[in-house]
Amino acid sequence: MDERALLRRMFDAAVKTAMPDIAVPANLPPPPRGRAIVVGAGKAAAAMARAVDANWPDDKPLSGLVVTRYGHGVGALRRIEVVEARHPIPDAAGQKAAARILEMVRGLSADDLVLCLISGGGSALLSLPAPGVSLEDKQAINSALLKSGAGIHEMNAVRKHLSAIKAGRLAAAAAPAEVVALIISDVPGDDPSVIASGPTTPDSSTLAEARAVLNRYGINAPPSVQKLLEDANAETPKPGDPAFARTTNRIIATPQASLEAAAKVAREAGYQPLILGDSIEGEASEVGRVMSGIARQVVIHDAPAPAPCALISGGETTVTIKGHGRGGRNVEFLLSLAVHLNGLERVYAIACDTDGVDGAEEIAGAIIAPDTLAHAEALGVNAKERLADNDGHGFFEALGDQVVTGPTLTNVNDFRAILVAAR
């Protein structure tokens, strides 16, 4: 059997299950008596808007604006404008689009509907700094958080309090209109308040927590940010706020569903699938080390399942940058896995971001096999040195083992699968 090809089929199945063309139509609300305004942000926003445009009744009015990552557009739509902006560091294009979106939803009536299309990446793409905070200051904080090793919940606690549109502020601005948010989850636990920093959900984090995150990771905030985080009037809308009385948040695609689709492919190929979790977090290199131990247990002891088996997981790891390499949490995980497996026979693995972009690289991820380290050594590439330098992308590029998909137009977080072949 071609294990590399099987791993790629599993990944492709995981992505296909989360495609907006499949997930959006079944979850569309009925047209309202008044206006229908579509807004949204995220790496899947353009594809989600396309699905809405194609399935909304032609005789019912529809207009709106969504913002997505550069290169993730789908061309011109009939009734919804698509704007592209920078991710993961916000830019002026995203700021301008966010301001327009906020203005679109103001002044609506109870007969109107705001349809929000939310997916991963929306935190950076829907970037409208709070009053008194400049885009440059917000960019600096975002960049520092990404390099710090902070978890997604920690980063969002800060991002939400620096935003004029996230943490429920978009839904609050739309009241008294009905707000329906269709959400593709890219976060552990599928919490809608975390995805894209929750523009349509109340926020349970506090100003004090945001300050604590910056202190914990030694991030020196600009004076404007420090002033905002000390201002009690800058607190975000909380659960129970009447502004959310007519807001519905629907998760329409999840990491777990994608893992189950991949498991089905593995099962059909004769591999027993074990889904280890859809919300595995931690340092990518440490997760790689732990997963190598589980794979070794299968090879030596046929536990927790006998070979052939597939160990499948999702979630979002982090990378604390210490070197000067090109990064990427999925390739960092894989490189660590390969180093700790040390050529263990019968073990193959893939790790990819389901949006097609691992870190800042237009590379989804990579694949390893039992001969990965030997192949690298023959090319004069030192795996341990590349791992210490956070250079997973450079390592797998040298070996020709990268997985390149281009923008997938969806995003349900990272996908990892380890195959242990039969003896």
Secondary structure, DSSP 8 states (H G I E B T S, - for coil): --HHHHHHHHHHHHHHHT-HHHHTGGG-----SS-EEEEEESTTHHHHHHHHHHHS-TTS--EEEEEEETT------SSEEEEEE-SSS--HHHHHHHHHHHHHTTT--TT-EEEEEE-TTHHHHS--B-TT--HHHHHHHHHHHHHHT--HHHHHHHHHHTBSSTTTHHHHHHTTSEEEEEEE--STT--TTTGGG-TTS-----HHHHHHHHHHTT----HHHHHHHT-GGG----TT-GGGTTEEEEEEE-HHHHHHHHHHHHHHTT-EEEEEEEEE-SBHHHHHHHHHHHHHHHHHH--SS-SSEEEEEEE--B----SSS---HHHHHHHHHHHHHTT-TTEEEEEEETTS-BTTBS--EEEE-TTHHHHHHHTT--HHHHHHTT-HHHHHHHHT-EE-----S----EEEEEEE---
